[in-house]
Amino acid sequence: MLIFCKECGLLLPAGKTVCPRCGAPASLPSAPSATPARPPLYETAASSPKAPVNGPRYDSPRPEKGPMGLSGYFGSLILFAIPVVGLIFMLIWSISERVRPERHRLAQAYLIRTVIFSALLLVAALVFSAVMSQIAYRMMYYPFYY
């Protein structure tokens, strides 16, 4: 049988006689009625629950997850290899603090590697274009030199 708190409307766990949210004692119904009591569908200012005494239960710390395995590293690196999507995930994971610490550090390292590689590639392209333009300039035929 479902029991609701008369003060805040919370569905009480089985066998509990005190509401975990507001601390009010739960009164057990003596006999089942024809129409069961329903909690309010929405809360108004008059029917809002009391503030919890010890804070909400959902603020408890998250349980720690184990270390990221080989499949997590491999999957992240495969995702980073996709041109635009990988760059977006690298940026999000390297900035965000809500991801695993291992993935956060991996994204930061991979982003730094990508920036360094792109800078070196740009310098190499500029040097190559300068060398090729000098070669092309020297190979031009000028008939008025003869």
C-alpha positions in Angstrom: 0.0 0.0 0.0 1.3 3.4 -0.9 1.6 5.9 1.9 2.1 9.6 1.3 3.3 12.2 3.8 0.4 14.5 4.8 2.8 17.5 5.2 4.8 17.5 2.0 3.2 14.8 -0.2 6.3 12.6 -0.5 5.8 8.9 -1.2 7.2 7.2 1.8 9.4 4.1 1.4 8.0 0.8 2.5 8.0 0.3 6.3 8.9 3.9 7.2 6.9 5.8 9.8 8.6 9.1 9.5 8.9 11.2 6.4 12.6 11.5 5.3 12.0 15.0 3.7 10.1 16.9 6.4 10.3 14.6 9.5 6.5 14.5 10.0 5.2 11.2 11.4 3.2 9.2 8.9 -0.2 8.1 9.9 -1.1 4.7 8.6 -4.7 4.4 7.2 -6.9 2.2 9.3 -8.9 0.8 6.4 -8.6 1.1 2.7 -10.9 3.7 1.3 -12.8 3.6 -1.9 -10.8 6.5 -3.4 -7.1 6.5 -2.4 -5.6 9.8 -1.4 -3.5 11.2 -4.2 -0.6 13.6 -3.9 -1.0 17.0 -5.4 -0.3 17.1 -9.1 1.4 20.5 -8.8 2.5 22.6 -5.9 1.2 26.1 -5.1 2.6 28.6 -2.7 0.2 27.3 0.0 0.9 23.6 -0.5 4.7 23.9 -0.9 6.6 21.5 1.3 8.6 22.5 4.3 12.3 23.1 3.9 14.3 20.0 4.9 16.1 20.3 8.1 19.5 18.7 7.2 19.5 19.7 3.5 18.3 17.8 0.5 19.3 14.2 0.0 20.3 14.7 -3.6 23.3 16.8 -2.6 25.2 13.8 -1.4 28.6 13.3 -3.2 28.7 11.1 -6.2 30.3 7.8 -5.8 33.8 7.7 -7.3 34.1 5.7 -10.5 37.1 3.5 -11.1 39.9 4.5 -13.4 39.2 4.8 -17.1 40.1 1.6 -18.8 41.8 0.9 -22.1 38.6 1.0 -24.0 37.9 4.5 -22.7 41.3 5.8 -23.8 41.0 4.1 -27.2 37.5 5.3 -27.8 38.5 8.9 -26.9 41.5 8.8 -29.3 39.3 7.4 -32.1 36.8 10.2 -31.4 39.6 12.8 -31.5 40.7 11.5 -35.0 37.4 12.6 -36.5 38.2 16.0 -38.0 35.5 18.5 -36.7 33.8 16.4 -34.1 37.1 15.4 -32.5 38.1 19.1 -32.2 34.8 19.9 -30.5 35.1 17.1 -28.0 38.7 18.0 -27.3 37.7 21.6 -26.5 34.7 20.6 -24.4 36.5 17.9 -22.4 39.6 20.0 -21.9 37.6 22.9 -20.5 34.9 21.1 -18.6 35.5 19.8 -15.0 32.5 17.5 -15.1 34.2 14.7 -17.0 36.6 12.1 -15.7 39.9 13.5 -14.6 41.7 11.0 -16.9 39.7 12.1 -19.9 40.1 15.8 -19.0 43.9 15.4 -18.9 43.9 13.3 -22.2 41.8 16.0 -24.0 44.2 18.7 -22.8 47.3 16.8 -23.9 45.8 16.0 -27.2 44.6 19.6 -27.8 48.1 20.9 -27.0 49.6 18.3 -29.4 47.1 19.3 -32.1 48.0 23.0 -31.7 51.8 22.3 -31.8 51.3 20.1 -34.9 49.2 22.7 -36.7 51.8 25.4 -36.0 54.6 23.2 -37.3 52.6 22.3 -40.4 51.9 26.0 -41.1 55.6 26.9 -40.8 56.5 24.0 -43.1 53.9 25.2 -45.6 55.2 28.7 -45.6 58.9 27.6 -46.0 57.9 25.2 -48.8 56.0 28.0 -50.6 58.9 30.4 -50.2 61.4 27.9 -51.6 59.1 26.9 -54.5 58.5 30.6 -55.4 62.3 31.2 -55.5 62.9 28.2 -57.7 60.1 29.2 -60.1 61.5 32.8 -60.2 65.0 31.6 -61.1 63.7 29.3 -63.8 61.9 32.0 -65.8 63.3 32.7 -69.2 64.3 36.3 -69.9 65.2 36.8 -73.5 66.6 40.3 -73.1 69.6 39.0 -71.1 71.2 37.6 -74.3 
